[in-house]
């Protein structure tokens, strides 16, 4: 492969990483979903699972080039560079979109995830009772997660470390939003604020937890894909379907008095755009949903062309 072709390939991987980073900033959308629809999910899991302490021994005995190729370093560096840049640049922009244009923003991501489900379900090569049950279970579990009540936030470094470990596992699972898990754990605003204010110790604590969680969980996912591929695709499809309720564009806030922590509890209830309290922006919302669907088709087309070439 020529240098120009390699550069374009890794540049495209960075763009996909940026898309994953943007998705991971949205409570309700998973970066794993983006990895899936851009055709890099299994390569990501395979590459991450090769990161282990034994690489230190391999580096000493077999050399840098062997380790570099074994972990698929150019792919991982390009991808995580894109994710890092995306989080750094777009954290405030995404917050602004969700506050000022919530219906249109959620509509776009609803269309994106809905069409992603159709894309991923085609990966299931053989249907049987087990795969059907796992699809239902995955849908039920993801739906229940979206209905959980958020914990009170804490700024302790240990808790932020734990939040990073748990959230990163969700981030690489299609359908389960890492950002939403951070919301549930009460750490979402703390992490975004730490990134915006460049609070190094908090960012390091979160990053260390994320790295450990990522290295551990990726090995488990690789095992599942190797041994139970159809079943894994089935439950991941269910995760994505169950999470749709979280990103439904039209919601009504319900105030449920105060909880045991003496703070107000708010729940979101999905409503029809025709019974939405305010301007539902129905036409614009449908256009943005279509754009989300269109983006999936574009990603799918690019992935197919890459495989052919």
ZIKA-V113751 format. One record per backbone hydrogen bond with DSSP energy under -0.5 kcal/mol. NH is the residue of the N-H (numbers start at 1). CO is the residue of the C=O. E is the energy in kcal/mol with one decimal. If there is no record, write none. Layout:
nh:NH co:CO e:E
nh:NH co:CO e:E
This chain:
nh:6 co:2 e:-2.4
nh:7 co:3 e:-2.7
nh:8 co:4 e:-2.1
nh:9 co:5 e:-2.3
nh:10 co:6 e:-2.6
nh:11 co:7 e:-2.4
nh:12 co:8 e:-2.4
nh:13 co:9 e:-1.8
nh:14 co:10 e:-2.0
nh:15 co:11 e:-2.0
nh:16 co:12 e:-2.1
nh:17 co:13 e:-2.2
nh:18 co:14 e:-2.4
nh:19 co:15 e:-2.1
nh:20 co:16 e:-2.2
nh:21 co:17 e:-2.5
nh:22 co:18 e:-2.4
nh:23 co:19 e:-2.2
nh:24 co:20 e:-2.4
nh:25 co:21 e:-0.8
nh:25 co:22 e:-0.8
nh:26 co:22 e:-0.5
nh:26 co:23 e:-1.4
nh:27 co:25 e:-0.6
nh:28 co:26 e:-1.0
nh:29 co:26 e:-2.0
nh:32 co:171 e:-1.6
nh:33 co:30 e:-0.5
nh:34 co:30 e:-1.2
nh:35 co:31 e:-2.3
nh:36 co:32 e:-2.1
nh:37 co:33 e:-2.4
nh:38 co:34 e:-1.7
nh:39 co:36 e:-1.3
nh:40 co:35 e:-2.1
nh:41 co:35 e:-1.1
nh:44 co:40 e:-2.3
nh:45 co:41 e:-2.4
nh:46 co:42 e:-2.6
nh:47 co:43 e:-2.4
nh:48 co:44 e:-2.6
nh:49 co:45 e:-2.1
nh:50 co:46 e:-0.6
nh:50 co:47 e:-0.9
nh:51 co:48 e:-1.6
nh:52 co:50 e:-0.9
nh:55 co:52 e:-1.7
nh:56 co:53 e:-1.8
nh:57 co:53 e:-0.5
nh:58 co:54 e:-2.1
nh:59 co:55 e:-2.7
nh:60 co:56 e:-1.5
nh:61 co:57 e:-2.4
nh:62 co:58 e:-3.2
nh:63 co:58 e:-0.9
nh:63 co:59 e:-0.6
nh:67 co:63 e:-1.5
nh:68 co:64 e:-2.9
nh:69 co:65 e:-2.1
nh:70 co:66 e:-2.2
nh:71 co:67 e:-2.2
nh:72 co:69 e:-0.8
nh:73 co:68 e:-2.3
nh:75 co:72 e:-0.6
nh:76 co:72 e:-2.0
nh:77 co:73 e:-3.0
nh:78 co:74 e:-2.2
nh:79 co:75 e:-2.5
nh:80 co:76 e:-2.8
nh:81 co:77 e:-2.0
nh:82 co:78 e:-1.8
nh:83 co:79 e:-2.1
nh:84 co:80 e:-2.5
nh:85 co:81 e:-2.6
nh:86 co:82 e:-2.2
nh:87 co:83 e:-2.5
nh:88 co:84 e:-2.3
nh:89 co:85 e:-2.4
nh:90 co:86 e:-3.1
nh:91 co:87 e:-1.1
nh:94 co:90 e:-3.0
nh:95 co:91 e:-1.5
nh:96 co:92 e:-2.2
nh:97 co:93 e:-2.3
nh:98 co:94 e:-2.4
nh:99 co:95 e:-1.6
nh:100 co:96 e:-3.0
nh:101 co:97 e:-2.5
nh:105 co:101 e:-2.3
nh:106 co:102 e:-2.7
nh:107 co:103 e:-2.1
nh:108 co:104 e:-2.0
nh:109 co:105 e:-1.9
nh:110 co:106 e:-2.4
nh:111 co:107 e:-2.4
nh:112 co:108 e:-1.9
nh:113 co:109 e:-2.6
nh:114 co:110 e:-2.7
nh:115 co:111 e:-2.0
nh:116 co:112 e:-1.4
nh:117 co:113 e:-1.9
nh:118 co:114 e:-1.2
nh:119 co:115 e:-1.6
nh:120 co:116 e:-2.9
nh:121 co:117 e:-2.6
nh:122 co:118 e:-0.7
nh:123 co:120 e:-2.1
nh:124 co:121 e:-1.2
nh:125 co:123 e:-0.9
nh:132 co:128 e:-2.2
nh:133 co:129 e:-2.4
nh:134 co:130 e:-2.6
nh:135 co:131 e:-1.9
nh:136 co:132 e:-1.8
nh:137 co:133 e:-2.9
nh:138 co:134 e:-2.9
nh:139 co:135 e:-2.0
nh:140 co:136 e:-2.5
nh:141 co:137 e:-2.9
nh:142 co:138 e:-2.3
nh:143 co:139 e:-2.2
nh:144 co:140 e:-2.4
nh:145 co:141 e:-2.2
nh:146 co:142 e:-1.8
nh:147 co:143 e:-0.7
nh:147 co:144 e:-0.8
nh:148 co:145 e:-1.3
nh:151 co:184 e:-3.8
nh:160 co:156 e:-2.2
nh:161 co:157 e:-2.3
nh:162 co:158 e:-2.3
nh:163 co:159 e:-2.6
nh:164 co:160 e:-2.1
nh:165 co:161 e:-1.8
nh:166 co:162 e:-2.3
nh:167 co:163 e:-2.8
nh:168 co:164 e:-2.0
nh:169 co:165 e:-0.9
nh:170 co:166 e:-1.4
nh:171 co:167 e:-2.4
nh:172 co:168 e:-1.3
nh:173 co:170 e:-1.4
nh:174 co:172 e:-0.6
nh:176 co:173 e:-1.1
nh:177 co:175 e:-0.7
nh:181 co:177 e:-2.0
nh:182 co:178 e:-2.0
nh:183 co:179 e:-1.8
nh:184 co:180 e:-2.5
nh:185 co:181 e:-2.2
nh:186 co:183 e:-1.1
nh:187 co:182 e:-2.6
nh:188 co:182 e:-1.2
nh:191 co:187 e:-2.5
nh:192 co:188 e:-2.4
nh:193 co:189 e:-2.5
nh:194 co:190 e:-2.2
nh:195 co:191 e:-2.3
nh:196 co:192 e:-2.6
nh:197 co:193 e:-2.8
nh:198 co:194 e:-0.5
nh:198 co:195 e:-0.6
nh:199 co:194 e:-2.5
nh:200 co:198 e:-1.2
nh:203 co:199 e:-2.3
nh:204 co:200 e:-2.8
nh:205 co:201 e:-2.4
nh:206 co:202 e:-2.5
nh:207 co:203 e:-2.7
nh:208 co:204 e:-2.8
nh:209 co:205 e:-2.0
nh:210 co:206 e:-2.3
nh:211 co:207 e:-2.5
nh:212 co:208 e:-2.1
nh:213 co:209 e:-2.4
nh:214 co:210 e:-2.6
nh:215 co:211 e:-2.5
nh:216 co:212 e:-1.9
nh:217 co:213 e:-2.6
nh:218 co:214 e:-2.1
nh:219 co:215 e:-0.7
nh:220 co:216 e:-1.1
nh:221 co:217 e:-2.3
nh:222 co:218 e:-2.3
nh:223 co:219 e:-1.9
nh:224 co:220 e:-2.0
nh:225 co:221 e:-2.5
nh:226 co:222 e:-2.2
nh:227 co:223 e:-2.3
nh:228 co:224 e:-3.0
nh:232 co:228 e:-2.5
nh:233 co:229 e:-2.6
nh:234 co:230 e:-2.1
nh:235 co:231 e:-2.2
nh:236 co:232 e:-2.2
nh:237 co:233 e:-2.1
nh:238 co:234 e:-1.8
nh:239 co:235 e:-2.1
nh:240 co:236 e:-1.9
nh:241 co:237 e:-2.3
nh:242 co:238 e:-2.8
nh:243 co:239 e:-1.5
nh:244 co:241 e:-1.1
nh:245 co:242 e:-0.7
nh:246 co:243 e:-1.2
nh:247 co:243 e:-0.8
nh:247 co:244 e:-0.7
nh:248 co:245 e:-0.8
nh:251 co:249 e:-0.7
nh:252 co:269 e:-2.5
nh:254 co:267 e:-3.2
nh:256 co:254 e:-0.6
nh:256 co:265 e:-3.3
nh:259 co:263 e:-2.3
nh:262 co:259 e:-2.0
nh:265 co:257 e:-1.5
nh:267 co:254 e:-2.5
nh:269 co:252 e:-2.6
nh:271 co:250 e:-2.3
nh:275 co:272 e:-1.4
nh:276 co:273 e:-0.6
nh:278 co:276 e:-1.4
nh:280 co:278 e:-0.6
nh:285 co:281 e:-2.9
nh:286 co:282 e:-2.5
nh:287 co:283 e:-1.9
nh:288 co:284 e:-2.3
nh:289 co:285 e:-2.3
nh:290 co:286 e:-2.3
nh:291 co:287 e:-2.0
nh:292 co:288 e:-1.9
nh:293 co:289 e:-2.2
nh:294 co:290 e:-2.9
nh:295 co:291 e:-2.1
nh:296 co:292 e:-1.4
nh:297 co:293 e:-1.7
nh:298 co:294 e:-2.1
nh:299 co:295 e:-2.6
nh:300 co:296 e:-2.9
nh:301 co:297 e:-2.3
nh:302 co:298 e:-2.5
nh:303 co:299 e:-2.4
nh:304 co:300 e:-2.2
nh:305 co:301 e:-2.3
nh:306 co:302 e:-2.1
nh:307 co:303 e:-2.0
nh:308 co:304 e:-2.1
nh:309 co:305 e:-2.3
